[in-house]
Amino acid sequence: MHIKVLSFEKELFEAKLIQRERRFFIEFTDKNVSLADIMAGNYHSEFAHTNNTGSMMGLIKKGRSILLSHAGNPHRKLAYTLEAINLNKENEKPLWLGVNTSVPNRFLHELFLLNAEYDYALLPFAWDFQHIKMEAKNGESRLDACLFSDNGKKAWVECKNVSMVEYDAACFPDAVSERGQKHLETLMRLKREGDRAVMFYVVQRTDASCFMPADFIDSIYAEKLKKAYAGGVEVYAVLAAVQKDGIYFDGYLRLAPCYFKG
């Protein structure tokens, strides 16, 4: 099932990546500039914003094609935002990897709104919920969403953006994530208190066949996720295909059985 979920106001435009400059800046140049000219410094460059604070390990390489969106706000310091990086070679069909970390929450929200229209196949865990609240608080904790039913049931959802694939498996996190560990602890608590609890991983690339925790990066997170799943926290990994005109629902990945048993 290939369904457009999010649309861009204007079609994304292609450019060439130069480098990541500090944490939130990407230097780029025209898409027609060759790698040889980039390496020689023969180019005119501009800067785009990136909201991805992760390591983006292995993704930031000179000369890679990228997709940028125009902010549309004349008062913003940087007019462009980095949306995706092409993982394939220049003469191959692009494989776009979405790196905008605001996408997972928006993707979840739109999937919820479209769910009934597609017989609840877009969010199978949400078939009996009629309402959604984004950025929902529970005590001192804040999660990305809470689903509500008319009869009082709740399902708390935490979203994560997945950009790493190793040996055909989408992996999270790409850096040690103490914040992510705390989210798992919160979900386990909410499950024990009687609500449903969901970890929702949005994989913004289409070259993986399963999902697993990145225990080779954050072994504590991996152990907590295994414990959470065994304790009833639901885990889903959805494929989100980034194209120039929007982001598409592309189905769900299976969970690697060596981590998710039962």
C-alpha positions in Angstrom: 0.0 0.0 0.0 1.6 3.2 -1.2 -0.4 6.2 0.1 0.5 9.9 0.2 0.3 11.0 3.9 2.1 14.3 3.9 2.4 16.8 1.1 4.9 19.6 0.6 3.6 23.1 -0.1 6.1 23.2 -3.0 7.9 20.3 -4.6 11.3 19.7 -2.9 14.3 20.8 -5.0 17.5 19.0 -5.4 20.9 20.2 -4.4 24.4 18.9 -3.6 25.7 18.5 -0.1 29.0 20.1 0.9 29.2 19.5 4.7 27.4 19.8 8.0 28.4 23.1 9.6 28.0 22.9 13.4 24.8 21.3 14.7 22.0 22.9 12.8 23.5 24.0 9.5 24.0 22.2 6.2 26.2 23.8 3.4 25.0 23.0 -0.1 25.5 24.0 -3.7 23.7 23.6 -7.1 22.7 20.1 -8.1 24.7 20.3 -11.3 28.0 20.9 -9.6 30.3 17.9 -10.0 32.0 16.1 -7.2 35.4 17.1 -8.7 34.5 20.8 -8.6 33.2 20.4 -5.0 36.4 18.8 -3.9 38.4 21.5 -5.7 36.3 24.2 -4.0 34.9 25.5 -7.3 31.3 26.2 -6.3 29.0 28.8 -4.8 27.3 27.6 -1.6 24.3 28.5 0.6 23.2 27.2 3.9 20.1 25.2 5.0 18.7 24.4 8.4 18.6 20.9 9.7 16.6 20.0 12.8 18.2 16.6 13.1 20.4 16.7 16.2 21.4 13.0 15.8 24.8 11.9 14.5 23.5 11.1 11.0 26.4 8.7 11.0 27.6 7.8 7.5 25.2 10.1 5.8 27.1 13.4 5.6 29.3 13.0 2.5 30.5 15.6 0.1 28.7 15.5 -3.3 25.6 13.6 -2.2 22.3 14.7 -3.6 19.9 16.2 -1.0 16.3 17.5 -1.1 15.4 20.9 0.4 12.2 22.5 1.3 11.6 26.3 1.2 10.5 27.6 4.6 8.1 30.2 3.1 8.8 32.5 6.0 10.6 35.7 4.7 11.8 36.5 8.3 13.6 33.2 8.9 17.4 33.4 8.9 17.8 30.3 6.7 15.3 30.0 3.8 15.7 26.2 3.4 15.3 23.1 5.4 17.1 19.7 4.8 14.5 17.0 4.2 16.3 14.1 2.7 19.6 12.7 1.6 20.1 10.4 -1.4 21.9 7.1 -0.4 22.5 5.8 -4.0 25.1 6.7 -6.5 24.5 9.6 -8.9 23.7 7.4 -11.9 21.3 5.2 -10.0 17.6 5.7 -9.1 17.6 7.9 -5.9 17.0 6.2 -2.5 15.9 9.1 -0.4 16.5 9.0 3.3 14.3 11.5 5.3 16.2 13.3 8.0 13.6 15.9 9.1 12.9 14.8 12.7 9.6 16.7 12.8 8.1 14.2 10.3 7.3 11.3 12.7 4.7 13.3 14.8 3.1 14.8 11.7 3.1 11.4 10.0 1.4 9.7 13.0 -1.2 12.5 13.2 -2.2 12.2 9.5 -2.2 8.4 9.6 -4.7 8.7 12.4 -6.9 11.0 10.4 -6.8 8.8 7.3 -7.1 5.5 9.2 -10.8 4.8 9.0 -10.8 5.6 5.2 -8.3 2.7 4.7 -10.1 0.2 7.0 -7.6 0.9 9.9 -4.7 -0.6 7.9 -2.6 2.6 8.4 -2.6 2.4 12.2 -3.8 -1.1 13.2 -3.4 -0.4 16.9 -5.8 2.6 16.7 -8.9 1.0 15.2 -11.0 1.5 18.4 -9.9 5.1 19.2 -11.8 8.2 18.0 -9.5 11.1 19.1 -5.9 12.0 19.2 -4.0 14.6 21.2 -0.4 15.5 20.2 2.2 16.4 22.8 0.2 14.8 25.6 1.3 15.1 29.3 1.1 12.5 31.9 2.3 13.8 35.3 5.8 15.0 34.8 6.2 13.1 31.5 5.3 14.3 28.0 4.8 11.9 25.2 4.2 12.5 21.5 0.6 11.5 21.4 -2.3 10.1 23.3 -5.2 8.3 21.7 -8.6 8.5 23.4 -11.8 6.4 22.9 -15.3 7.5 23.7 -15.5 4.9 26.4 -12.4 6.3 28.2 -9.6 4.0 27.0 -6.2 5.6 26.3 -3.2 4.6 24.3 0.0 6.6 24.8 2.4 6.8 21.8 6.0 7.9 21.5 7.4 8.5 18.0 11.0 8.1 16.9 12.7 8.9 13.6 14.8 6.1 12.2 17.6 6.9 9.7 20.0 3.9 10.2 20.0 0.6 8.3 22.6 -2.1 9.0 22.5 -5.5 7.3 19.0 -5.0 6.0 17.6 -4.0 9.5 16.4 -0.5 10.4 18.0 0.3 13.7 17.4 2.9 16.5 19.0 4.8 18.0 22.0 6.1 16.0 23.6 7.6 19.2 23.3 6.9 22.9 19.8 8.1 23.9 19.2 8.6 27.6 16.0 10.5 26.7 14.8 7.6 24.7 15.5 5.3 27.7 13.3 7.5 29.9 10.5 7.3 27.3 10.6 3.5 27.5 10.4 3.7 31.3 7.4 6.0 31.1 5.7 3.7 28.6 6.3 0.7 30.9 4.8 2.6 33.8 1.7 3.6 31.8 1.2 0.0 30.7 1.4 -1.2 34.3 -1.2 1.4 35.3 -3.7 -0.1 32.8 -3.3 2.1 29.6 -2.0 0.9 26.3 1.5 2.0 25.4 3.1 2.2 22.0 6.6 2.8 20.6 6.1 4.0 17.0 9.3 4.1 14.8 9.0 6.0 11.6 11.6 4.6 9.2 12.2 7.3 6.5 13.8 5.0 4.0 12.7 2.0 2.1 15.7 -0.3 2.0 15.1 -2.3 5.2 13.1 -5.5 5.7 13.0 -5.6 9.6 13.4 -3.4 12.6 15.7 -3.9 15.7 17.2 -1.8 18.5 20.7 -0.7 17.8 22.4 -2.6 20.7 25.8 -2.0 19.1 25.3 1.7 19.8 23.1 1.9 22.9 22.9 -1.5 24.7 20.9 0.0 27.6 18.2 1.3 25.2 18.1 -2.1 23.5 17.6 -4.0 26.8 14.9 -1.6 27.9 13.1 -2.0 24.6 13.2 -5.8 24.9 11.9 -5.5 28.5 9.2 -3.0 27.5 8.0 -5.3 24.7 7.9 -8.3 27.0 5.9 -6.3 29.4 3.2 -5.4 26.9 4.4 -2.2 25.3 3.5 -2.4 21.6 6.2 -1.8 19.0 5.6 -0.8 15.4 8.0 0.3 12.7 6.4 2.0 9.7 8.0 2.7 6.4 7.7 6.4 5.3 8.9 6.9 1.7 10.2 10.4 1.0 9.5 11.8 -2.5 9.8 15.3 -4.0 6.0 15.8 -3.7 5.4 14.3 -0.3 5.9 11.4 2.1 4.1 8.1 1.6 3.0 5.3 3.8 4.8 2.1 2.5 3.7 -0.5 5.0 5.2 -2.0 8.2 8.4 -3.7 8.9 8.5 -7.0 10.7 10.2 -7.0 14.1 13.5 -8.9 14.4 12.5 -12.1 16.3 15.8 -12.2 18.2 14.7 -9.1 20.1 10.9 -9.3 20.0 9.7 -12.7 21.2 6.3 -13.8 22.3 
